Amino acid sequence: SHSLALLTNGTVMAWGNNESGQLGIGSSEDSDVPVAVKGLTGVKAISAGANYSLALLTNGTVMAWGENESGQLGTGATTSTNAPVLVKRLTGVSAISAGGEFSLALLTNGTVEAWGSDEQGQLGNTGVEEGSSNFPVAVETLTGVSAIAAGANHGLALLSAGTVKGWGDDSFGELGNGVVKASEQTPVAVSGLSGVTTISAGSQDSVALLGSGSVMTWGTDSSGVLGDGIASGISDVPVAVVGLSKAASVSAGRTQMLAALLSR
């Protein structure tokens, strides 16, 4: 329930709900117009989580602010903050993604770090204890990653080979490996996917854009969110979105999918 905008000068504006300090303005007052995130400069990417925010700086470090009950700010503590703070033990970051109560960072060496809630295995690390980590830990077995996406309680990684792996909550088939189970603590391969160029993770669903311009989806379909014309309830393997053949980008929301088209 909050939004972020990255400006061309490397600063960030935020608006919306601010009860957990997720606007980063130094207070907990909501704002119905964009306001400047306090003290942030040199930002090259942003990501909004459930009640917190992340910013990737040009020097490869990450700043975070907002709710921190599960350690999703990565500060080594669980204290929430209404102004940006540095994520500890994290350098060489090339991309970020904020989920429900967990965060992902892609490093320049093609590996992935995660922190925050691990109640459903969303950190992808079997060594995490007590259900969360308040500092980054490595997502196990992942190398050669080119993009990441954090959903509500699951993570996705696009590999340089054009395949996808997922981990975390799988109770709605959002990992796409042909199995519906409570969770997966380490990454598993999404079934039958190749030639993927873009990924996005939603609340309980996932989407992949192929190099051909077609779109594949998997996970919950209770609202017809998978776009396969069936509304079958759950699909634990990728299905094709009907009528899309020239998509240029995709994005998964809470209960919907969006695709930008090259042309009709």
Disulfide bonds with the S-S distance in Angstrom:
none
